[in-house]
Amino acid sequence: MKTHPLLVIGFIFLAGCDETTEIIKQPPPKLIYANSFETSIDTLDWTGQGAWSVYPEGAPGGGSHSLSVWGTDIGPHAEKVILAPTETSQVIFRYSARCLSHPHAFVRLISLAPVAPYPSAGGGLLDTNWKSFADTGTFPPGYNLRIWIEGDGIFATPVLVDKIEVLTILK
């Protein structure tokens, strides 16, 4: 009698599975802030040391506009404060960005909690082409999260930012 190799492998696999495995389903991340900067209303409640405005160019897959941020002093050149986590949280920070020239800018989600270094997600931008970014960070409870954007202060070159999303990973 000739034994088929797949039949043998299948029998070994089934014989070793005497326990059932339960699939643990995690809830999807919860969106806590999103902005694509399609009108000047989308810049309300933004503060900072620089200047910002809606710019008539959107990131690929975004709308038709983005946020243009520039400044010549220390940052943040534009900042948006969003709610503080009520417990230690994993947060996903996604955005698209590009420098108009002189590529050098920072786009971060940061918490000014009394922790050194400050918890953050995001980072530096060294490109004049649109790039999409995603980063995850752990943030302590009780301290507001801030979207912190710094354009190139040396050359006062604007950075364009679009499709910002802040999501929390539920446990």
VMD Tcl script that draws the C-alpha trace (Angstrom):
set ca {
  {0.00 0.00 0.00}
  {1.36 3.41 -1.02}
  {0.86 6.28 1.47}
  {0.29 9.77 0.10}
  {2.63 12.35 1.82}
  {-0.14 14.98 2.24}
  {-2.35 12.41 3.98}
  {0.44 11.65 6.46}
  {1.06 15.35 7.16}
  {-2.67 15.94 7.61}
  {-2.96 13.03 10.04}
  {0.00 14.29 12.11}
  {-1.48 17.80 12.19}
  {-4.91 16.56 13.31}
  {-3.48 14.17 15.88}
  {-1.55 17.03 17.50}
  {-4.62 19.28 17.79}
  {-6.39 17.92 20.82}
  {-7.09 21.40 22.26}
  {-9.11 24.14 20.68}
  {-7.50 27.52 20.31}
  {-9.62 30.53 21.10}
  {-9.10 33.54 18.86}
  {-8.81 36.72 20.87}
  {-10.40 39.60 19.05}
  {-9.07 43.03 19.83}
  {-11.35 46.00 19.23}
  {-10.24 48.31 16.44}
  {-8.36 51.49 17.37}
  {-10.62 54.41 18.35}
  {-10.24 57.62 16.34}
  {-9.82 60.57 18.70}
  {-8.79 63.29 16.18}
  {-8.65 63.65 12.40}
  {-8.12 66.61 10.09}
  {-7.51 67.06 6.38}
  {-7.55 70.89 6.38}
  {-10.04 71.49 3.58}
  {-11.18 74.92 4.89}
  {-9.89 77.60 7.24}
  {-12.38 76.35 9.86}
  {-10.12 73.29 10.19}
  {-7.40 75.52 11.71}
  {-9.54 76.81 14.59}
  {-8.05 76.13 18.03}
  {-4.53 75.82 16.61}
  {-1.90 77.93 18.41}
  {1.88 78.31 18.22}
  {4.85 80.59 17.57}
  {4.62 80.58 13.77}
  {2.04 81.07 11.09}
  {-0.23 78.55 9.42}
  {-2.89 78.54 6.75}
  {-4.80 76.24 4.45}
  {-2.70 75.57 1.33}
  {-4.23 74.61 -2.04}
  {-2.47 71.24 -2.35}
  {-3.45 68.00 -0.68}
  {-1.53 64.81 -0.08}
  {-2.20 61.89 -2.44}
  {-5.39 60.19 -1.30}
  {-6.38 63.26 0.69}
  {-8.52 66.23 -0.19}
  {-7.52 69.25 -2.22}
  {-5.85 71.20 0.62}
  {-3.32 70.80 3.45}
  {-2.01 72.82 6.38}
  {0.99 75.04 5.60}
  {3.13 75.79 8.69}
  {6.18 78.03 8.88}
  {8.13 79.97 11.47}
  {11.51 81.43 12.28}
  {11.58 81.07 16.05}
  {11.58 78.05 18.33}
  {8.60 75.70 18.00}
  {6.00 74.66 18.01}
  {5.15 76.77 14.99}
  {1.66 75.22 15.05}
  {0.11 73.20 17.85}
  {-3.25 71.57 18.46}
  {-4.10 70.35 21.97}
  {-6.32 67.29 22.15}
  {-7.72 65.45 25.14}
  {-5.57 63.72 27.73}
  {-5.74 59.94 28.03}
  {-7.53 58.76 31.19}
  {-5.18 55.78 31.51}
  {-1.79 54.85 30.09}
  {-2.51 54.48 26.37}
  {-0.99 53.20 23.19}
  {-1.65 55.87 20.55}
  {-1.21 55.68 16.78}
  {-0.22 58.95 15.07}
  {-0.60 59.05 11.27}
  {-0.12 61.91 8.83}
  {1.21 62.89 5.41}
  {3.73 65.72 5.02}
  {6.23 67.38 2.72}
  {8.53 70.41 2.83}
  {8.10 72.98 0.08}
  {11.89 73.48 -0.12}
  {14.87 73.17 2.28}
  {13.63 69.85 3.68}
  {13.74 70.01 7.45}
  {10.68 69.92 9.71}
  {9.16 68.03 12.63}
  {5.64 66.65 12.99}
  {5.00 65.01 16.35}
  {2.36 63.97 18.79}
  {3.76 64.84 22.19}
  {2.73 64.80 25.83}
  {4.25 67.36 28.17}
  {3.96 65.01 31.11}
  {6.69 65.36 33.76}
  {8.57 62.42 32.24}
  {12.01 62.73 30.66}
  {12.10 62.47 27.75}
  {8.58 63.59 26.86}
  {6.54 60.75 25.38}
  {6.06 61.31 21.64}
  {5.28 59.75 18.28}
  {6.15 61.07 14.83}
  {9.45 62.66 13.92}
  {11.56 64.56 11.43}
  {10.80 65.22 7.80}
  {13.61 65.50 5.27}
  {11.76 65.36 1.96}
  {10.11 67.66 -0.56}
  {7.84 64.86 -1.81}
  {4.69 63.77 -0.01}
  {5.36 60.97 2.47}
  {2.92 59.12 4.70}
  {3.98 58.42 8.27}
  {2.64 56.24 11.09}
  {4.13 55.87 14.54}
  {2.92 54.44 17.85}
  {3.74 55.74 21.31}
  {2.80 55.09 24.92}
  {1.35 58.10 26.72}
  {0.67 58.56 30.45}
  {-2.78 59.51 31.77}
  {-3.79 63.02 32.75}
  {-1.62 65.05 30.35}
  {-2.97 66.56 27.14}
  {-1.69 65.26 23.84}
  {-0.41 67.90 21.45}
  {0.08 67.78 17.72}
  {3.31 69.73 17.43}
  {4.51 70.99 14.02}
  {7.77 72.83 13.41}
  {8.58 74.18 9.97}
  {12.16 74.89 8.97}
  {12.96 77.86 11.22}
  {16.35 78.55 9.60}
  {14.94 79.24 6.12}
  {11.33 79.94 7.20}
  {10.30 77.25 4.72}
  {6.76 75.95 5.07}
  {5.98 72.32 5.75}
  {2.70 70.95 4.39}
  {0.79 68.53 6.63}
  {-2.34 66.59 5.67}
  {-4.46 63.60 6.68}
  {-3.66 63.76 10.41}
  {-5.16 60.95 12.47}
  {-4.73 60.21 16.18}
  {-6.09 56.83 17.30}
  {-5.98 55.09 20.64}
  {-5.54 51.33 20.90}
  {-8.25 50.02 23.17}
  {-7.45 47.22 25.58}
}
mol new
graphics top color blue
foreach p $ca { graphics top sphere $p radius 0.5 }
foreach p [lrange $ca 0 end-1] q [lrange $ca 1 end] { graphics top cylinder $p $q radius 0.2 }
display resetview
